[in-house]
Protein backbone atom coordinates (compact mmCIF):
# COMPACT_ATOMS: atom_id res chain seq x y z
CA UNK A 1 0.00 0.00 0.00
CA UNK A 2 2.89 2.38 0.78
CA UNK A 3 4.55 1.73 -2.59
CA UNK A 4 1.30 2.49 -4.40
CA UNK A 5 0.94 5.76 -2.49
CA UNK A 6 4.52 6.74 -3.34
CA UNK A 7 3.94 6.02 -7.02
CA UNK A 8 0.75 8.07 -7.06
CA UNK A 9 2.43 10.98 -5.25
CA UNK A 10 5.38 10.90 -7.66
CA UNK A 11 2.99 10.80 -10.61
CA UNK A 12 1.08 13.82 -9.32
CA UNK A 13 4.25 15.80 -8.64
CA UNK A 14 5.62 14.92 -12.07
CA UNK A 15 2.37 15.88 -13.77
CA UNK A 16 2.26 19.17 -11.89
CA UNK A 17 5.87 19.97 -12.78
CA UNK A 18 5.32 19.08 -16.42
CA UNK A 19 2.19 21.16 -16.66
CA UNK A 20 3.85 24.12 -14.93
CA UNK A 21 6.80 24.00 -17.33
CA UNK A 22 4.45 23.69 -20.29
CA UNK A 23 2.43 26.68 -19.15
CA UNK A 24 5.49 28.78 -18.46
CA UNK A 25 6.91 28.09 -21.91
CA UNK A 26 3.60 28.70 -23.72
CA UNK A 27 3.27 32.03 -25.56
CA UNK A 28 0.50 33.60 -23.44
CA UNK A 29 0.11 36.85 -21.59
CA UNK A 30 0.86 36.95 -17.86
CA UNK A 31 -2.77 37.12 -16.77
CA UNK A 32 -3.77 34.22 -19.04
CA UNK A 33 -0.83 32.22 -17.77
CA UNK A 34 -1.73 32.86 -14.12
CA UNK A 35 -5.34 31.92 -14.85
CA UNK A 36 -4.27 28.71 -16.58
CA UNK A 37 -1.95 27.85 -13.69
CA UNK A 38 -4.71 28.57 -11.15
CA UNK A 39 -7.16 26.38 -13.09
CA UNK A 40 -4.63 23.58 -13.33
CA UNK A 41 -3.78 23.78 -9.64
CA UNK A 42 -7.48 23.74 -8.72
CA UNK A 43 -8.02 20.69 -10.93
CA UNK A 44 -5.01 19.02 -9.37
CA UNK A 45 -6.32 19.78 -5.88
CA UNK A 46 -9.71 18.28 -6.76
CA UNK A 47 -8.12 15.16 -8.23
CA UNK A 48 -5.93 14.81 -5.14
CA UNK A 49 -8.94 15.18 -2.84
CA UNK A 50 -10.84 12.59 -4.86
CA UNK A 51 -7.91 10.16 -4.76
CA UNK A 52 -7.46 10.76 -1.03
CA UNK A 53 -11.15 10.05 -0.44
CA UNK A 54 -10.99 6.87 -2.52
CA UNK A 55 -7.88 5.75 -0.62
CA UNK A 56 -9.54 6.54 2.73
CA UNK A 57 -12.62 4.56 1.70
CA UNK A 58 -10.44 1.64 0.59
CA UNK A 59 -8.55 1.71 3.90
CA UNK A 60 -11.80 1.84 5.86
CA UNK A 61 -13.16 -1.12 3.91
CA UNK A 62 -9.91 -3.05 4.40
CA UNK A 63 -9.81 -2.34 8.14
CA UNK A 64 -13.46 -3.34 8.50
CA UNK A 65 -12.68 -6.57 6.69
CA UNK A 66 -9.73 -7.24 9.01
CA UNK A 67 -11.87 -6.58 12.08
CA UNK A 68 -14.57 -8.94 10.80
CA UNK A 69 -11.98 -11.67 10.12
CA UNK A 70 -10.48 -11.18 13.58
CA UNK A 71 -13.93 -11.43 15.20
CA UNK A 72 -14.66 -14.62 13.26
CA UNK A 73 -11.34 -16.17 14.33
CA UNK A 74 -11.88 -15.09 17.94
CA UNK A 75 -15.39 -16.57 17.97
CA UNK A 76 -13.93 -19.83 16.66
CA UNK A 77 -11.28 -19.86 19.39
CA UNK A 78 -13.88 -19.11 22.08
CA UNK A 79 -16.13 -21.85 20.72
CA UNK A 80 -13.25 -24.35 20.73
CA UNK A 81 -12.28 -23.33 24.26
CA UNK A 82 -15.87 -23.85 25.43
CA UNK A 83 -15.93 -27.30 23.82
CA UNK A 84 -12.65 -28.26 25.53
CA UNK A 85 -14.02 -26.94 28.83
CA UNK A 86 -17.18 -29.02 28.47
CA UNK A 87 -15.13 -32.11 27.56
CA UNK A 88 -12.91 -31.55 30.61
CA UNK A 89 -15.97 -31.11 32.85
CA UNK A 90 -17.47 -34.34 31.47
CA UNK A 91 -14.20 -36.21 32.01
CA UNK A 92 -13.89 -34.84 35.55
CA UNK A 93 -17.48 -35.85 36.28
CA UNK A 94 -16.80 -39.36 34.97
CA UNK A 95 -13.67 -39.67 37.11
CA UNK A 96 -15.56 -38.34 40.14
CA UNK A 97 -18.41 -40.81 39.56
CA UNK A 98 -16.00 -43.74 39.14
CA UNK A 99 -14.03 -42.76 42.25
CA UNK A 100 -17.22 -42.33 44.27
CA UNK A 101 -18.47 -45.73 43.14
CA UNK A 102 -15.11 -47.34 43.99
CA UNK A 103 -15.07 -45.71 47.43
CA UNK A 104 -18.64 -46.88 48.12
CA UNK A 105 -17.75 -50.39 46.96
CA UNK A 106 -14.65 -50.47 49.15
CA UNK A 107 -16.60 -49.06 52.10
CA UNK A 108 -19.26 -51.69 51.60
CA UNK A 109 -16.64 -54.46 51.49
CA UNK A 110 -14.99 -53.13 54.64
CA UNK A 111 -18.38 -52.87 56.35
CA UNK A 112 -19.28 -56.43 55.31
CA UNK A 113 -15.96 -57.78 56.60
CA UNK A 114 -16.39 -55.92 59.89
CA UNK A 115 -19.89 -57.32 60.34
CA UNK A 116 -18.73 -60.79 59.31
CA UNK A 117 -15.93 -60.80 61.82
C-alpha positions as a Markdown table, in Angstrom:
| # | Residue | x | y | z |
|---|---|---|---|---|
| 1 | Unk | 0.0 | 0.0 | 0.0 |
| 2 | Unk | 2.9 | 2.4 | 0.8 |
| 3 | Unk | 4.5 | 1.7 | -2.6 |
| 4 | Unk | 1.3 | 2.5 | -4.4 |
| 5 | Unk | 0.9 | 5.8 | -2.5 |
| 6 | Unk | 4.5 | 6.7 | -3.3 |
| 7 | Unk | 3.9 | 6.0 | -7.0 |
| 8 | Unk | 0.7 | 8.1 | -7.1 |
| 9 | Unk | 2.4 | 11.0 | -5.3 |
| 10 | Unk | 5.4 | 10.9 | -7.7 |
| 11 | Unk | 3.0 | 10.8 | -10.6 |
| 12 | Unk | 1.1 | 13.8 | -9.3 |
| 13 | Unk | 4.3 | 15.8 | -8.6 |
| 14 | Unk | 5.6 | 14.9 | -12.1 |
| 15 | Unk | 2.4 | 15.9 | -13.8 |
| 16 | Unk | 2.3 | 19.2 | -11.9 |
| 17 | Unk | 5.9 | 20.0 | -12.8 |
| 18 | Unk | 5.3 | 19.1 | -16.4 |
| 19 | Unk | 2.2 | 21.2 | -16.7 |
| 20 | Unk | 3.8 | 24.1 | -14.9 |
| 21 | Unk | 6.8 | 24.0 | -17.3 |
| 22 | Unk | 4.5 | 23.7 | -20.3 |
| 23 | Unk | 2.4 | 26.7 | -19.2 |
| 24 | Unk | 5.5 | 28.8 | -18.5 |
| 25 | Unk | 6.9 | 28.1 | -21.9 |
| 26 | Unk | 3.6 | 28.7 | -23.7 |
| 27 | Unk | 3.3 | 32.0 | -25.6 |
| 28 | Unk | 0.5 | 33.6 | -23.4 |
| 29 | Unk | 0.1 | 36.9 | -21.6 |
| 30 | Unk | 0.9 | 37.0 | -17.9 |
| 31 | Unk | -2.8 | 37.1 | -16.8 |
| 32 | Unk | -3.8 | 34.2 | -19.0 |
| 33 | Unk | -0.8 | 32.2 | -17.8 |
| 34 | Unk | -1.7 | 32.9 | -14.1 |
| 35 | Unk | -5.3 | 31.9 | -14.8 |
| 36 | Unk | -4.3 | 28.7 | -16.6 |
| 37 | Unk | -1.9 | 27.8 | -13.7 |
| 38 | Unk | -4.7 | 28.6 | -11.1 |
| 39 | Unk | -7.2 | 26.4 | -13.1 |
| 40 | Unk | -4.6 | 23.6 | -13.3 |
| 41 | Unk | -3.8 | 23.8 | -9.6 |
| 42 | Unk | -7.5 | 23.7 | -8.7 |
| 43 | Unk | -8.0 | 20.7 | -10.9 |
| 44 | Unk | -5.0 | 19.0 | -9.4 |
| 45 | Unk | -6.3 | 19.8 | -5.9 |
| 46 | Unk | -9.7 | 18.3 | -6.8 |
| 47 | Unk | -8.1 | 15.2 | -8.2 |
| 48 | Unk | -5.9 | 14.8 | -5.1 |
| 49 | Unk | -8.9 | 15.2 | -2.8 |
| 50 | Unk | -10.8 | 12.6 | -4.9 |
| 51 | Unk | -7.9 | 10.2 | -4.8 |
| 52 | Unk | -7.5 | 10.8 | -1.0 |
| 53 | Unk | -11.2 | 10.0 | -0.4 |
| 54 | Unk | -11.0 | 6.9 | -2.5 |
| 55 | Unk | -7.9 | 5.8 | -0.6 |
| 56 | Unk | -9.5 | 6.5 | 2.7 |
| 57 | Unk | -12.6 | 4.6 | 1.7 |
| 58 | Unk | -10.4 | 1.6 | 0.6 |
| 59 | Unk | -8.6 | 1.7 | 3.9 |
| 60 | Unk | -11.8 | 1.8 | 5.9 |
| 61 | Unk | -13.2 | -1.1 | 3.9 |
| 62 | Unk | -9.9 | -3.1 | 4.4 |
| 63 | Unk | -9.8 | -2.3 | 8.1 |
| 64 | Unk | -13.5 | -3.3 | 8.5 |
| 65 | Unk | -12.7 | -6.6 | 6.7 |
| 66 | Unk | -9.7 | -7.2 | 9.0 |
| 67 | Unk | -11.9 | -6.6 | 12.1 |
| 68 | Unk | -14.6 | -8.9 | 10.8 |
| 69 | Unk | -12.0 | -11.7 | 10.1 |
| 70 | Unk | -10.5 | -11.2 | 13.6 |
| 71 | Unk | -13.9 | -11.4 | 15.2 |
| 72 | Unk | -14.7 | -14.6 | 13.3 |
| 73 | Unk | -11.3 | -16.2 | 14.3 |
| 74 | Unk | -11.9 | -15.1 | 17.9 |
| 75 | Unk | -15.4 | -16.6 | 18.0 |
| 76 | Unk | -13.9 | -19.8 | 16.7 |
| 77 | Unk | -11.3 | -19.9 | 19.4 |
| 78 | Unk | -13.9 | -19.1 | 22.1 |
| 79 | Unk | -16.1 | -21.9 | 20.7 |
| 80 | Unk | -13.3 | -24.4 | 20.7 |
| 81 | Unk | -12.3 | -23.3 | 24.3 |
| 82 | Unk | -15.9 | -23.9 | 25.4 |
| 83 | Unk | -15.9 | -27.3 | 23.8 |
| 84 | Unk | -12.7 | -28.3 | 25.5 |
| 85 | Unk | -14.0 | -26.9 | 28.8 |
| 86 | Unk | -17.2 | -29.0 | 28.5 |
| 87 | Unk | -15.1 | -32.1 | 27.6 |
| 88 | Unk | -12.9 | -31.5 | 30.6 |
| 89 | Unk | -16.0 | -31.1 | 32.8 |
| 90 | Unk | -17.5 | -34.3 | 31.5 |
| 91 | Unk | -14.2 | -36.2 | 32.0 |
| 92 | Unk | -13.9 | -34.8 | 35.6 |
| 93 | Unk | -17.5 | -35.8 | 36.3 |
| 94 | Unk | -16.8 | -39.4 | 35.0 |
| 95 | Unk | -13.7 | -39.7 | 37.1 |
| 96 | Unk | -15.6 | -38.3 | 40.1 |
| 97 | Unk | -18.4 | -40.8 | 39.6 |
| 98 | Unk | -16.0 | -43.7 | 39.1 |
| 99 | Unk | -14.0 | -42.8 | 42.2 |
| 100 | Unk | -17.2 | -42.3 | 44.3 |
| 101 | Unk | -18.5 | -45.7 | 43.1 |
| 102 | Unk | -15.1 | -47.3 | 44.0 |
| 103 | Unk | -15.1 | -45.7 | 47.4 |
| 104 | Unk | -18.6 | -46.9 | 48.1 |
| 105 | Unk | -17.7 | -50.4 | 47.0 |
| 106 | Unk | -14.7 | -50.5 | 49.2 |
| 107 | Unk | -16.6 | -49.1 | 52.1 |
| 108 | Unk | -19.3 | -51.7 | 51.6 |
| 109 | Unk | -16.6 | -54.5 | 51.5 |
| 110 | Unk | -15.0 | -53.1 | 54.6 |
| 111 | Unk | -18.4 | -52.9 | 56.4 |
| 112 | Unk | -19.3 | -56.4 | 55.3 |
| 113 | Unk | -16.0 | -57.8 | 56.6 |
| 114 | Unk | -16.4 | -55.9 | 59.9 |
| 115 | Unk | -19.9 | -57.3 | 60.3 |
| 116 | Unk | -18.7 | -60.8 | 59.3 |
| 117 | Unk | -15.9 | -60.8 | 61.8 |
